[in-house]
Amino acid sequence: MKILMVLTSHDKLGDTGLKTGFWLEEFAAPYYIFKDNNMEVTIASPKGGKPPLDPKSDEPDSQTASTKRFRKDIEAQTQLANTHLLGSIKPSDFDAVFYAGGHGPLWDLAEDITSISLIETFSRQDKPLGLVCHAPGVLRHTKQEDGSPLVKGKRVTGFSNSEEAAVQLTNIVPFLLEDMLKANQGLYNKGEDWASYVEIDGNLVTGQNPASSEAVANEIIKKLRVK
């Protein structure tokens, strides 16, 4: 089985002068779940090459067993530093796709035509699509075949307004993820702030926050096992 992991190429946190990017735990935990289940993993980003890491996700209190494993894994580090150009990816080559979060995707992947097309293709081919934390933001402009929002009538979750407020970025991000999913007629639900929470609707699997990354990846594995 082949899984595509998509990361952001955006590194600027609005006009704050601060850096953002992808969240390390949200990449590392799913990456090892996929690898440990003998899945072939390909990593891509809009600009290709080395994607920007959100510096806050590299701080000591953000470390987990998966991030520590990654720091000792030269092969994984090399693969991450050389991501494929998203525009070169063929959806037909993969059995599932997983989008890691971090704030970066709200700026680039949410508006990226290539990403939008890729997600719509995976959806129409009924292939598992996993998104965690801020990554559901990439669904902002995706459509069903009838032109309605892809999330319309589907159970979804993602980084909540209360969690965004807790990190004091409510007025910095280009849009609030919870509000966007509701505006697109998604059936948004959430658990407790910072606790693992996942929504599954068909082959669409969304996780609320970094703590949800392992659960989303495991649900993708389950869906691939029954195909």
C-alpha positions in Angstrom: 0.0 0.0 0.0 1.2 3.5 -0.8 0.4 6.6 1.2 1.0 10.2 0.3 1.8 12.6 3.1 1.4 16.3 2.3 3.0 19.1 4.2 2.9 22.9 4.0 5.6 25.0 2.4 4.5 28.2 4.2 6.7 29.6 6.9 5.3 33.1 7.8 2.8 33.5 10.7 0.8 36.3 9.1 2.4 39.7 9.7 3.8 38.9 13.1 7.3 38.3 11.9 7.2 34.9 13.5 7.7 31.6 11.8 5.3 28.8 11.3 5.1 25.6 9.2 4.1 22.0 9.8 3.8 20.5 13.3 6.4 17.9 14.0 4.3 15.5 16.0 1.6 15.5 13.4 4.1 14.3 10.8 6.2 12.0 12.9 3.5 10.0 14.6 1.5 9.1 11.5 4.8 8.6 9.5 5.9 5.8 11.9 2.4 4.3 12.1 2.4 4.0 8.3 6.0 2.7 8.1 5.5 0.2 11.0 2.5 -1.2 9.1 4.7 -1.7 6.0 3.2 1.1 4.0 5.2 2.9 1.4 5.3 6.6 2.3 5.9 9.4 -0.1 6.1 13.0 1.2 5.1 16.0 -0.9 4.8 19.8 -0.5 3.7 22.7 -2.7 7.3 23.9 -3.3 9.1 20.5 -2.8 12.3 20.2 -1.0 12.6 20.8 2.8 9.3 22.0 4.3 9.4 24.6 7.1 9.0 23.2 10.6 6.9 25.2 13.1 9.6 26.1 15.7 7.1 25.7 18.6 6.6 22.1 17.7 10.4 21.6 18.2 10.4 22.9 21.8 11.0 20.4 24.6 7.4 20.4 25.9 6.1 19.4 22.4 8.2 16.3 22.1 6.7 12.8 22.0 8.1 9.3 21.5 7.6 9.7 17.8 9.4 13.0 17.5 12.3 11.6 19.5 12.4 8.6 17.2 12.5 10.9 14.2 15.5 12.8 15.6 17.5 9.6 15.6 16.2 8.5 12.2 18.6 9.7 9.5 16.6 8.0 6.7 13.4 9.7 7.7 15.2 13.1 8.1 16.6 12.7 4.6 13.2 11.9 3.2 11.6 14.9 4.8 14.3 17.2 3.6 13.6 16.1 0.0 9.9 16.2 -0.4 8.4 15.8 -3.8 6.8 18.7 -5.6 3.1 18.4 -5.1 2.4 19.2 -8.7 4.4 16.1 -9.8 2.1 13.8 -7.8 -0.3 11.5 -9.5 -3.3 10.5 -7.3 -3.6 7.2 -9.1 -0.2 6.1 -7.7 -1.5 6.2 -4.1 -4.0 4.3 -1.9 -4.5 7.1 0.7 -3.4 10.6 1.5 -2.7 12.2 4.8 -2.3 16.0 5.5 -0.3 17.0 8.6 -1.2 20.3 10.3 0.6 23.2 11.8 -0.7 26.7 10.9 1.1 26.8 7.6 -1.6 24.9 5.6 -4.1 27.7 6.3 -2.1 30.0 4.1 -0.8 27.8 1.2 -2.5 24.4 0.9 -6.0 25.8 1.6 -5.7 27.9 -1.5 -3.5 25.6 -3.6 -5.2 24.5 -6.8 -3.1 21.4 -7.1 -4.0 20.3 -3.6 -7.7 21.0 -4.1 -7.7 18.9 -7.3 -5.8 16.1 -5.6 -8.2 16.0 -2.6 -11.3 16.0 -4.9 -9.8 13.2 -7.0 -9.1 11.0 -3.9 -12.6 11.7 -2.7 -14.2 10.7 -5.9 -12.1 7.5 -6.1 -13.3 6.7 -2.5 -9.7 6.6 -1.2 -9.0 7.3 2.5 -8.3 11.0 3.2 -6.8 11.9 6.6 -6.3 15.4 8.0 -5.3 16.5 11.5 -5.4 19.7 13.5 -5.2 22.7 11.0 -4.9 20.4 8.0 -8.8 20.2 7.5 -8.3 23.8 6.4 -7.2 22.5 3.1 -10.8 21.4 2.5 -11.9 25.1 2.4 -12.4 25.2 -1.4 -12.8 21.5 -2.2 -16.1 20.5 -3.9 -18.2 17.4 -4.4 -19.1 16.5 -8.0 -22.3 18.5 -7.8 -20.4 21.6 -6.9 -21.4 21.7 -3.2 -18.7 21.9 -0.5 -16.9 18.6 0.0 -17.6 18.6 3.7 -21.3 19.4 3.3 -23.3 17.0 5.4 -20.2 15.2 6.6 -19.0 14.7 10.2 -15.8 16.6 10.6 -13.5 18.1 13.2 -10.3 20.2 13.3 -8.5 22.8 15.5 -11.3 24.5 17.5 -11.9 28.2 18.0 -11.2 27.7 21.7 -7.9 26.1 21.0 -7.0 28.9 18.6 -7.9 31.4 21.2 -5.7 29.6 23.7 -2.6 30.0 21.5 -3.6 33.6 20.9 -3.8 33.4 17.1 -7.5 34.0 16.6 -6.8 37.4 14.9 -3.7 36.2 13.1 -4.8 33.2 11.0 -6.5 33.9 7.7 -9.6 32.1 8.8 -10.8 30.1 11.8 -11.0 26.4 10.9 -14.1 25.6 13.0 -16.0 28.5 11.5 -15.0 27.5 8.0 -16.1 23.9 8.3 -19.5 25.1 9.7 -19.9 27.7 6.9 -19.2 24.9 4.4 -22.1 23.0 6.0 -19.9 20.4 7.6 -21.2 18.7 10.7 -18.5 20.0 13.0 -17.9 18.3 16.3 -15.1 18.6 18.9 -13.9 17.0 22.1 -12.1 18.6 25.0 -9.3 21.1 24.1 -6.0 19.3 23.5 -7.4 15.8 23.9 -7.5 13.3 21.1 -10.7 13.5 19.1 -11.5 12.0 15.7 -14.5 12.2 13.3 -15.0 9.5 10.6 -17.4 9.9 7.8 -16.9 7.3 5.1 -13.3 7.6 3.9 -12.9 11.1 5.4 -11.0 11.0 8.7 -10.3 14.3 10.6 -8.5 14.9 13.9 -9.0 17.9 16.2 -5.4 18.6 17.3 -1.9 17.3 17.6 -3.0 14.7 20.2 -5.3 13.2 17.5 -2.6 12.5 14.9 -2.0 8.9 15.9 -5.7 8.1 16.0 -6.2 9.5 12.5 -3.3 7.5 11.1 -4.6 4.3 12.7 -8.1 4.9 11.2 -6.4 5.2 7.8 -4.6 1.9 8.3 -7.9 0.2 9.3 -9.6 1.5 6.1 -6.7 0.3 3.9 -6.8 -3.1 5.6 -10.4 -3.8 4.6 -9.9 -2.7 0.9 
